Amino acid sequence: LWLMPLVCARLKGAKTLLINARISTRSLPRYLRFRFFYSRLFGFIDQVFCQTHSDEKHLQLLGARNIHILGNLKLAQIPQINTNYTTPKQPLWVIASTHCKQNQSEEVLILDAILKAFFLDNSNPKKESMPHFLFAPRHPERFLEVESQLNKILKSHSLPPLTKTSTNGVQESFNAPFILLDSLGELNNLYKIAQGVILGGSFLKGIGGHNPIEPAFFHTKLISGFYIFNQNALFGSIQNYTLCHIQSLPKVLKRYEFLQNAKITKTFNLAKIIQTIHS
């Protein structure tokens, strides 16, 4: 938020709206240190449209006024499909938007949980119903790193290496038990045909989670870690998701067939913003 553009807007007689506002509990102390500044700044904002009741309280502490709770703007977006893939015979699980932080790799942690749930346990399901697992790291620059890390683990258990979508094609890669999505713009296409999604950025502290709306839009089973402080409003807008710590992930995966499919339960009130602008 920049003061001078707001001052200039006021001098021009323009109405200023702050849309999709959010201040997490984690960030609030940093904002409060400069409350004297934000109090003045919010004096130049006519109306604030925030995501949650918690955001409303935090914004009020900083001097915001005329606050409305509308949810997250991402709820107004409809996920787009650019390629229609055929649903594979065996269940496909997408491990999406995974991260590495302080030399801890979510891909390694999640693969370890998958191996414990399906490959290192005598009570695992029959081979013909075994899910296939597609890893989709958040950052393309980590593709080679993730490939090396996971293949080393798979080799140690005498399991087949990762099949890369850029080499074999996305549809053809579904036949492999372990897949690396090393191409971009495919996640929504995959959510549409996936049985389940493990959403990354949520099993390591400090990242804050990722958008669950897209997999929920396609009614997949949805698992996430507990560290979702950046996505609380979005998780509050869906039902039937599972939160777990990484230590509990093998246990959750073993009963994946009993998990319910996620669904969106709230929408973003875009009409209210349009009405405000016209008035």
N, C-alpha and C positions, 0 to 999 in steps of 0.2 A: 504494500500500500504506500503510495507516494503522495505527499501533501500537496505539492505545487500543481499537479494536474487537477486535483480536486478544487483547489482555490481558483484556478483558471476557469473550470467548468461553472463554478458559482458566479464568477464575474460575468460570464457569458449568458447566465440565466438558465443553464442546463440542469436538469434533474439527474442526480447520481444515485445509482442502485448498486449495492454490493450483493452479488449473486453467488450461491454455492459456498457461503462462508463457513469456515470450520476452524476452531482452535482446540486442539487436543489438550487433555489434562496434563500431558507431558510437556507441551509447549507453553502452557499458560504462565508459569513463573517467569519465563523470559520476556513475555509480553508485559507482565505486570511491572517489571523493572522500568518500563518506559510508559507507564500509564499516563503521565502528564502529557506525553506527545500524542498517544492514541486518543485521549480524551478530546484534544483539539482536532485531530484528524477526523474523528467520527462526527464532529460538528458540521462537516461539509458533505456528509453522506445522508441522503434523504431517507432511504429505506434499506434495510438489510434483510436478505433472504438466506437463512442458515439451514444447516442440515439436521441438527438434533436439538433436544431440550438442553443438553449439556452445553452445546455450542452457544445457545441463547444466553445461558447464565454467564458463560465466560465473556461473551461480547458485552453484556451489560456491565460487567466489572471494569471493562475498558472504556465505557462511556458511550457505547452504541445505543441508538434509539430506533423506534419504529421497526422492531425485529419481527419477522415472520418465519415460522418453521415450515419448510417445504420439502425436506429430504435432499438427497444428492442428485445433482444434475445428470449424473450418469444413468439414472433411472429413466431419463427421457430418451436415451439412445437405444435403437434397435440393432443388435449385432448383425453384421452383414456377412453373408456367405459368398465367396467368389469361386469355390470349386466344390462340387457335390461328389463326395466319395461314397463308395459302397460300404455299408456296414460290414466289418469282418466277421467271420464265423465265430471266432473266439472273442470273449469280452476284451475291450480295449480300455486301458486306464491311462490317462494323460497326467503326467507329473509336470505341472505348468509353472512357469515363471520362477524357477528356483534360483537361489543366490549362493554366494560364498562370502563369508564374513569372518575376519580374523582367522584365516586358514581353516575355517570349518565350512565344509561343502554340504549344502542341503541334498544334493544329488547322492552323495555317498551315504549320508544318514538315512535317506529314504530307500535307497537300494538295499542297505543293510536290513531295514525293516521288511522289505519285500522278500528277501531271501529267508528271513526267519519265519515269515508267515506262510510261504509257499514251497520253498525248496529245501529247507533244512529241518522240516518237521514231517514225521512219518504220517501225520494225520492230514496232509495236504490233499486238495481235491484231485479228482482224476485228471489225467493229462489232457483229455479232450476238452475239458471245461476250464483249464488253467488260463487266467487272464494274460494278455500281453501288455507290456509296459513301455510307454513312449515318454522319453524325457525331453522336455522343452526348456532349456535354460533361458533365463531372462535376458542375458547379455550375449550377443553373437561372438564377441571377442573371447568368450570362455568355451566355445564349442570344442576346440582341440583339447583344452585342459580337462573338460568333463569326459570326453571320449577316452582319454588316457587313464583317468582315475577309475572310471567304471569298468573299463576292459580289464584293468589289472585285478579288480575284485572278482569279476566274472571268471577270469582265467584261473584264479586261485580255487574256485569251486567247480572247475571243469564244466563251466556253462558257456554257451555260445556268446561271441562278442556282440557289441552293438551293431545294428544295421543302420546305416546313415540314409536319411531320406534324400539327401542331395545326390547320392550315388545310385540308389536303387529306385528312386521314385517313391512318393508318399504311399500310394495305394499298394504297391508291391511290398513295401516295408511292413505292412500289417501282418504278414505271415511270420515274421520273426518274433521271438519272445521278448527281445530287448531292442528298443529302437531309439535313435537319437534324431530329434528334429533339428537339423542344422540348416534350415531355410526359414524365411520370414513370411509373415502374413497368413499363417495356416491355422492358428489356434481356434478361431470360430468354426472353421471347416471341420476340425477334429472334435470340438465339443459336441457338434451335432450328432456324431456317430459314436461317441464314447459312452461306455457304460458308467464310468466314473472319472472324477478329477481329484487329484491331490494338489492343492493350491499352495505354491511355495511362497517364499518371503515371509513365512509365518512360523517357522520352527526354530529360527535363530533370533535372539533379542536384537532390537534396534532397527529392524527393517520396516516393520509395520503392516505386513500383509499386502495382498493384491485384490483386485476387483473380483468379487464373487458373482456379480450380476450376469456376466456372459455365460458361464457354465450353468447357472440357475435358469437362465432363459431357455436353455435346451433341455432342462429337466434331467440333468445327470445326477448321479450320486456325488456328493461333494464333501471332501475332507480337507480341513485346514488345521494349522497349528494355532496356538492360543495368542501369538503375538500379532494382533491385527489392529493395533491402536489407530492406524491411519484409515481403516476401513469399517469402523464401528457402525456408521450410518448405513452403509451398504449391507452389512451382515444383519442389521436390524430390519432390513427390508425384504429378507427372504426367510424361508422356513426349510426345515428338514436337512440342515447341514450338520456335520460332526466336527467338533473341535477336540483336538487331543495333543498331548505332548509327544515328542518323537519317541520316547520310551514306550508309549502305549500304542503306537501305530501298528506294530505287528498284530496285536490283539484285535484292533479295529479291522484290519484287512482280512483277517481270518473269517470274519463274519460279514464280509462285504455284501453278500447276497441278501442280507436282511436289512441293509441300510435303505432308507426311503430316498426317493428322488427329490432334489431341491426344487423349489419353485419361488417365484417372485410374488410378494404379497402387497407391495406398496408401489406407488407411482410418484413421479415428480409433477407438482402442480404448476406446469408452465403457463397455463391460462391465467393464473393469478398474477404472474409477472407481466404478461402482456396487458392485462387489464390495468395494472398499476402504471405502466408506461403510457397508455392511452389517456389515463385520467390526469 
